[in-house]
């Protein structure tokens, strides 16, 4: 019988094999790119980007996920690289039935199948770190069983060490952004995604935070069936969000409002965000044949912020609205930006005004407000990038990375839906009665309640 130690230990052999595969793929691309630059016979940035994407796509697993994360951070990579890396899909080949049985024995023991009324050995979805199987409990509940692939700890550690290669390539191409804190943040979040016990607590946290919000549904965790590498949740029936792009405006606005509440209410009240904007993490539930709201499905990438960080978001919002340079500067300092000068603040404000624009504008509008989705944000990103080249490298604070990434992802959902809302009023409602002290108290109570910090 396969034991946990056999199946899950961080084996030197597994890690060494992963190092070799990653090193050959990424290192080979890096060598070809460097050689092309030295000899002046380069393929061009787009060809290099395609080459890198193909290498990472062939690896599957964590490094592919890291590349997806990197590609969604605005202005971190040249446009050709970002565009190509965003094509990477979570389409890792699924484990076969025999492999699934071995993994389930490792997690729940030899009698694992008897603990379910029904279990489908064919996965309903396969991603970079694990796959999901449908099942039924003995009480008749429809279940989603998220089962991690074997040797993921070894693969993650090998891939995260090789992440430095990707960032070194970026620094050689364009040193405008110091990526050290970005790498640290990505590494911490990816490691957390391996811990399904933590993800279960994240799901419980969201059930607590959104308990009164009828537009958002959060699945219940089945603790008795869950382990460090197996997470069992209630299966929430729903339709893909993009399937509603052609529905009536009222339907699209309702879905967009649900997304806004699912993201901003936990942040404004508890200092917590859902950091993965992948559209596959949401489905739309229906009531009486109409869209009722959204199901929030995945809780691997959740970021818990110090309450002062939330205060910085409010300070920047108020500072931009009131043209208060002192408050704006305080916001950036709160987030951890160093070496702030007037010129650097003006550069940062170009991006801030772009991100905050829908929140600052007290009227019904789309997020893009007349700008084509393809061009949305490109002008601002280009302006910021060119200015940072002159300013010297700026270090993106660790806590800022997923906040910015998640905000971009949320905006992308609103773009896909072509929603027309008064985002300013939604934001003001979410931030009503905000105080750092209030967030501190609510966050502490909530984290204690779900076991993320000691009571």
C-alpha positions in Angstrom: 0.0 0.0 0.0 1.3 3.5 -0.8 1.8 5.6 2.3 1.8 9.4 2.6 5.6 9.3 3.1 6.0 7.3 -0.1 3.7 9.6 -2.1 4.2 13.0 -0.6 7.6 13.4 0.8 9.8 16.1 -0.7 12.2 13.5 -2.3 15.6 14.6 -3.4 15.3 12.5 -6.6 12.0 14.1 -7.6 13.3 17.6 -7.0 16.6 16.8 -8.9 14.6 15.6 -11.9 12.4 18.7 -11.8 15.5 20.9 -11.7 16.9 19.2 -14.7 13.7 19.6 -16.8 13.2 23.2 -15.8 16.9 24.1 -16.2 17.0 22.6 -19.7 13.8 24.3 -20.8 14.3 27.8 -19.3 18.0 27.8 -19.4 18.0 26.8 -23.1 15.7 29.6 -24.0 17.8 32.1 -22.0 21.0 30.9 -23.7 19.4 31.3 -27.2 18.1 34.7 -26.3 21.5 35.8 -24.9 23.4 34.5 -27.9 21.1 36.2 -30.3 21.6 39.5 -28.6 25.4 39.1 -28.6 25.6 38.2 -32.3 22.9 40.6 -33.4 21.0 37.8 -35.0 18.0 37.8 -32.7 14.6 36.5 -33.6 13.0 39.6 -32.2 11.1 39.9 -28.9 7.9 38.3 -30.1 9.8 35.2 -31.3 11.7 35.0 -28.0 8.4 35.3 -26.1 6.8 32.5 -28.1 9.9 30.3 -27.5 9.7 30.9 -23.7 5.9 30.3 -23.6 6.3 27.0 -25.5 9.1 25.9 -23.0 7.0 26.7 -19.9 3.8 25.2 -21.4 5.7 21.9 -21.9 6.7 21.8 -18.3 3.2 22.2 -16.9 3.0 22.3 -13.1 3.9 25.2 -10.8 6.3 27.1 -13.1 3.5 27.4 -15.7 1.3 28.9 -12.9 4.0 31.3 -11.9 4.4 32.4 -15.5 0.7 33.1 -15.6 0.9 35.2 -12.5 3.9 37.1 -13.8 2.1 37.9 -17.0 -0.9 39.4 -15.2 1.2 42.0 -13.2 1.0 45.2 -15.3 4.3 46.5 -16.8 6.4 43.7 -15.3 7.2 42.2 -18.7 7.5 43.7 -22.2 4.1 43.5 -24.0 5.1 40.6 -26.3 6.1 38.4 -23.3 3.0 39.3 -21.3 0.7 38.6 -24.3 2.3 35.2 -25.0 2.5 34.0 -21.4 -1.1 34.8 -20.8 -1.9 32.1 -23.4 -0.7 29.5 -21.0 -3.7 27.4 -19.8 -4.3 25.3 -16.8 -4.6 22.2 -18.9 -2.2 19.8 -17.3 -2.9 16.2 -18.4 -5.1 14.6 -15.7 -4.1 11.6 -13.6 -5.6 8.3 -14.8 -8.0 6.2 -12.7 -5.2 4.0 -11.3 -3.2 7.0 -10.2 -6.3 8.6 -8.6 -7.0 5.5 -6.6 -3.4 5.4 -5.3 -3.6 9.1 -4.4 -7.0 8.7 -2.6 -5.6 5.7 -0.6 -2.7 7.9 0.4 -5.1 10.6 1.7 -8.0 8.7 3.2 -6.7 5.1 3.6 -7.6 1.8 1.8 -11.3 2.1 2.5 -11.5 5.6 1.0 -14.2 4.7 -1.5 -16.6 3.6 1.2 -16.6 7.1 2.6 -18.5 8.4 -0.5 -21.8 7.3 -1.9 -20.4 7.9 -5.4 -17.0 9.0 -6.7 -16.2 9.8 -10.4 -12.6 8.7 -11.2 -12.7 10.9 -14.3 -11.8 14.5 -13.3 -14.2 17.3 -14.1 -11.3 19.7 -14.3 -7.5 19.5 -14.3 -5.2 22.4 -13.5 -1.5 23.1 -12.8 -1.4 21.8 -9.2 -4.3 19.3 -9.0 -7.6 18.2 -10.4 -11.2 18.1 -9.3 -13.5 15.1 -9.1 -17.3 15.0 -8.6 -18.6 12.9 -5.8 -21.7 12.4 -3.6 -21.7 12.1 0.1 -23.7 9.5 2.0 -26.0 12.4 3.0 -26.7 13.1 -0.6 -24.6 16.3 -1.0 -22.9 16.9 -4.3 -19.2 17.2 -3.7 -16.2 18.8 -5.4 -13.0 16.8 -4.5 -9.8 18.7 -5.2 -6.9 16.3 -5.3 -3.3 17.5 -5.5 -0.9 15.9 -8.0 1.9 13.8 -6.4 5.3 15.4 -5.8 4.0 18.9 -6.0 6.1 20.1 -3.1 9.2 19.0 -4.9 8.0 20.6 -8.1 7.1 23.9 -6.4 10.5 24.2 -4.7 12.4 23.4 -7.8 10.3 25.8 -9.9 10.5 28.7 -7.4 14.2 28.4 -7.4 14.2 28.7 -11.1 11.9 31.7 -10.9 15.1 33.7 -10.3 16.1 32.8 -13.9 13.0 34.4 -15.3 13.5 37.5 -13.3 17.2 37.7 -14.2 16.1 37.6 -17.8 13.7 40.4 -17.2 16.4 42.6 -15.5 18.7 42.1 -18.4 15.9 43.1 -20.9 14.6 46.0 -18.9 15.8 47.1 -15.4 13.0 49.7 -14.8 11.4 47.5 -12.1 13.2 45.8 -9.2 11.5 42.4 -9.1 12.9 41.1 -5.8 9.7 41.7 -3.7 7.5 40.4 -6.5 9.4 37.2 -6.5 9.1 36.9 -2.7 5.4 37.5 -2.8 4.7 35.0 -5.6 6.8 32.4 -3.9 4.9 32.7 -0.6 1.4 32.6 -2.3 2.4 29.5 -4.4 3.6 27.7 -1.4 0.3 28.5 0.4 -1.6 27.0 -2.5 -0.1 23.6 -1.7 -1.7 23.6 1.8 -5.3 22.5 1.4 -5.9 22.7 5.1 -5.2 26.4 4.8 -7.4 26.7 1.7 -10.2 25.0 3.7 -9.8 27.8 6.3 -9.9 30.4 3.6 -13.2 29.0 2.3 -14.6 29.1 5.9 -13.4 32.6 6.2 -15.2 33.7 3.0 -18.4 31.9 4.2 -18.1 34.0 7.4 -17.3 37.3 5.6 -20.0 37.0 3.0 -22.7 35.3 5.1 -25.2 38.1 4.6 -24.5 38.7 0.8 -27.2 36.9 -1.2 -25.4 37.6 -4.5 -22.4 35.5 -3.6 -22.3 31.8 -2.7 -19.4 30.1 -0.9 -19.2 26.3 -0.7 -19.1 24.4 2.6 -16.0 22.5 3.6 -16.3 18.8 4.4 -13.6 18.6 7.1 -13.9 14.9 7.8 -13.1 14.1 4.1 -10.3 16.8 3.7 -6.6 16.4 4.3 -3.4 18.4 3.5 -3.6 17.4 -0.1 -7.3 16.7 -0.6 -10.0 19.4 -0.2 -13.7 18.4 -0.3 -16.3 21.1 -0.8 -20.0 21.3 -1.7 -20.4 21.3 -5.4 -22.0 24.6 -6.5 -24.0 24.3 -9.7 -23.4 27.2 -12.1 -22.7 28.3 -15.6 -19.4 29.8 -16.9 -19.3 33.6 -16.4 -18.4 34.4 -20.0 -21.5 32.6 -21.2 -23.5 35.7 -20.0 -21.6 38.2 -22.2 -24.6 38.5 -24.6 -27.4 38.6 -21.9 -29.4 41.7 -21.2 -27.6 44.6 -19.5 -29.6 44.1 -16.3 -28.3 40.5 -16.0 -24.7 41.5 -16.7 -24.9 44.3 -14.2 -26.2 41.9 -11.5 -23.3 39.6 -12.1 -20.8 42.5 -12.1 -22.3 43.8 -8.8 -21.9 40.3 -7.3 -18.3 40.3 -8.4 -17.7 43.7 -6.9 -19.2 42.7 -3.6 -17.3 39.4 -3.5 -14.0 41.3 -3.9 -14.4 44.6 -2.2 -16.5 43.8 0.9 -14.0 41.3 2.4 -11.2 43.7 1.6 -12.9 46.8 3.1 -14.3 45.1 6.2 -11.6 42.4 6.9 -8.5 43.3 4.8 -8.8 40.1 2.7 -8.8 39.7 -1.0 -9.3 36.8 -3.4 -6.0 37.1 -5.4 -6.6 34.9 -8.4 -8.7 36.7 -11.1 -8.9 33.6 -13.3 -12.4 33.4 -14.8 -12.6 29.7 -14.1 -12.8 30.5 -10.4 -16.3 31.9 -10.8 -19.6 30.5 -12.1 -23.0 32.1 -12.2 -25.9 30.4 -10.3 -29.4 30.8 -11.6 -32.7 31.3 -9.8 -36.0 30.9 -11.6 -34.2 30.7 -14.9 -32.3 33.9 -14.4 -28.8 34.8 -13.2 -28.9 35.1 -9.4 -25.3 35.8 -8.6 -21.9 34.2 -8.5 -20.3 31.1 -7.0 -16.8 31.7 -5.7 -15.0 28.4 -6.2 -11.3 28.5 -5.4 -9.6 29.7 -2.3 -5.9 28.8 -2.8 -4.7 32.3 -3.5 -6.1 34.5 -0.7 -4.2 37.5 0.6 -4.7 38.8 4.1 -3.4 42.3 4.5 -2.4 44.3 7.6 -5.3 46.7 8.2 -3.0 49.7 7.6 -2.7 48.5 4.0 -6.5 48.9 3.6 -6.1 52.4 5.1 -3.6 53.2 2.3 -6.2 52.2 -0.3 -8.6 54.7 1.2 -6.0 57.4 1.6 -5.0 57.1 -2.1 -8.7 57.2 -3.2 -9.4 60.3 -1.0 -6.1 61.9 -2.0 -6.7 61.5 -5.7 -10.3 62.8 -5.4 -9.2 65.9 -3.4 -5.8 66.4 -5.1 -4.2 66.0 -1.7 -0.5 65.3 -2.4 0.3 64.7 1.2 -2.4 62.0 1.6 -1.3 60.4 -1.7 2.3 60.3 -0.5 1.2 58.8 2.8 -0.7 56.1 1.0 2.4 55.0 -1.1 4.5 55.0 2.0 1.9 52.9 3.9 2.2 50.3 1.1 6.0 50.2 1.4 7.2 52.3 -1.6 10.7 53.7 -0.8 12.7 56.7 -2.1 9.6 58.6 -3.1 10.2 61.8 -4.9 7.7 64.2 -6.5 8.6 62.9 -10.0 8.2 59.3 -8.9 4.9 60.0 -7.2 3.6 61.6 -10.4 4.6 58.5 -12.3 2.8 56.2 -9.8 -0.2 58.5 -10.0 -0.6 57.8 -13.7 -1.3 54.1 -12.9 -3.3 54.9 -9.8 -5.6 57.3 -11.7 -6.1 54.6 -14.3 -7.0 51.9 -11.7 -9.1 54.2 -9.6 -10.8 56.0 -12.5 -14.2 54.1 -12.3 -14.2 54.6 -8.5 -13.5 58.3 -8.7 -16.2 59.0 -11.3 -19.6 59.5 -9.8 -21.8 58.3 -12.7 -23.0 55.2 -14.4 -20.3 54.0 -16.8 -18.4 51.1 -18.1 -14.9 50.4 -16.7 -13.2 51.3 -20.0 -15.6 54.2 -20.6 -15.3 54.3 -24.4 -11.8 52.8 -24.7 -11.6 49.5 -26.6 -10.8 46.6 -24.3 -7.8 45.8 -26.4 -6.3 49.2 -25.8 -7.5 49.6 -22.2 -4.5 50.4 -19.9 -1.9 50.2 -22.6 -1.3 54.0 -22.8 -0.9 54.3 -19.1 1.3 51.2 -18.8 3.6 52.5 -21.6 3.8 56.0 -20.0 4.7 54.5 -16.6 7.3 52.2 -18.1 9.0 54.9 -20.0 9.1 57.2 -17.0 10.5 54.5 -14.7 13.4 54.0 -17.1 14.4 57.6 -16.4 13.6 57.4 -12.7 15.7 54.3 -12.1 14.5 50.9 -10.9 11.6 51.1 -8.5 10.9 48.3 -6.1 7.3 47.1 -6.1 6.4 46.3 -2.4 5.5 42.8 -1.7 2.0 43.5 -0.3 1.2 45.6 -3.4 1.7 42.8 -5.9 -1.5 40.8 -5.6 -3.6 43.8 -4.8 -2.7 45.3 -8.1 -3.0 42.0 -9.9 -6.4 41.2 -8.4 -7.7 44.7 -9.2 -6.7 44.3 -12.9 -8.4 40.9 -12.9 -11.6 42.3 -11.5 -11.6 45.1 -14.1 -11.2 42.4 -16.8 -14.4 40.7 -15.6 -16.3 44.0 -15.8 -14.8 44.5 -19.3 -15.9 41.1 -20.5 -19.5 41.7 -19.2 -19.6 45.3 -20.6 -21.2 46.2 -17.3 -22.6 49.7 -16.8 -22.6 50.7 -13.1 -21.9 53.5 -10.8 -18.7 52.0 -9.4 -18.1 55.2 -7.3 -21.4 54.6 -5.3 -20.6 50.9 -4.9 -17.1 51.7 -3.6 -18.5 54.4 -1.2 -21.0 51.9 0.1 -18.3 49.2 0.6 -16.1 51.7 2.4 -18.9 53.2 4.6 -17.8 53.7 8.2 -14.3 52.5 7.4 -11.6 52.7 10.0 -8.3 50.9 10.5 -9.4 50.1 14.0 -12.6 48.5 12.8 -10.8 46.3 10.2 -8.3 45.3 12.9 -11.0 44.1 15.2 -13.1 42.3 12.6 -10.1 40.7 11.0 -8.8 39.4 14.3 -12.2 37.9 15.2 -12.7 36.3 11.8 -9.2 34.8 11.6 -9.6 33.3 15.1 -13.0 31.9 14.3 -11.7 29.9 11.3 -8.4 28.9 13.0 -6.0 31.0 10.8 -4.6 32.5 14.0 -4.8 31.3 17.6 -7.8 32.3 19.6 
